[in-house]
Amino acid sequence: MVAGLAAVGGSVLVGIGVAEPSPALPGLPPAAALPSADVLPLPPLPDLPAAANTDGEPPLPLFGAPAAAPAPSARPAEASAPAAAPAAPADTGSGVAAAQRTDPSGLVRGTPCTATARACVDVVGRWAWLLDGDQIVRGPVRIQTGDNEDPTPRGTFSVQWKAEQYTSREYLTPMPYSVFFAPGGIAFHEGRQDTYSAGCVKLVMEDAQAWFNYLQVGDEVQVK
C-alpha cells in the first residue's frame, strides 16, 4: 500500500485512516470563546376571521376540520287528500225529480193528488205539479187561481183541448199556452201572478210552456 500524506484543514491523512484534528487551527479562537447563537422566537400568528359567505349558509373556518354541512331544509308537507265531493243537492222541482213513493193514503208524496193524475193543483197553497205515476216531473211551481167570486173549480177533470195562442171571448184577455180541462173555459195558461184569475190556473211563461207541452188531451187533472 502506498502511503500518502496530505494536509486537509489541519488534519493529516495517513494511509486510509483519519488523524485526529488538531486542537486548534492557527489564528482561530478556541470553541469555548465563541458566543452561542441566539434563538429568536416566532411571533404568534394572528387570529384570522372565518371566510364570509354571502349565500346565507354558515361561514366555514379557514383552518382545521371543515364545518359540518347544514341540515337540509324541511320538505313542504304533503298536500292533504282532497275531501270527498259533496252529494248533489236534491231536485227542488225545476227539473225531473227522483222517484216518489205514494204515502199510506195513496197520495204521491209531497202532493195532494194520487198517482193517476198527470197535473195536480193545490188551490189553498197555490202550488201545482206535473206527475208521471208516482214521480214528480215538474214542481211544485207557484200559481194564481180565482177568487171567491170566480173560484177555481175543484175535483177531478181531464184535458179537453189546447191552444198555444188564445184570447178570452168573455174578458178579451190573452191566454197563451192554454190547456182547457174544466167546463166554463177553465184552463192552465200564462198569466200575471199579482192578480186573481176568473177561475183559471195562471202560471209564469216557462211553466205555462211546460204544462202545454206535457199535457195531452185526455190526461187527468186533479184540483184540490
Summary of the structure (lengths in Angstrom):
residues: 224
radius of gyration: 59.3
end to end distance: 158.9
largest distance: 171.5
contacts: 491
relative contact order: 0.12
helix: 6%
strand: 28%
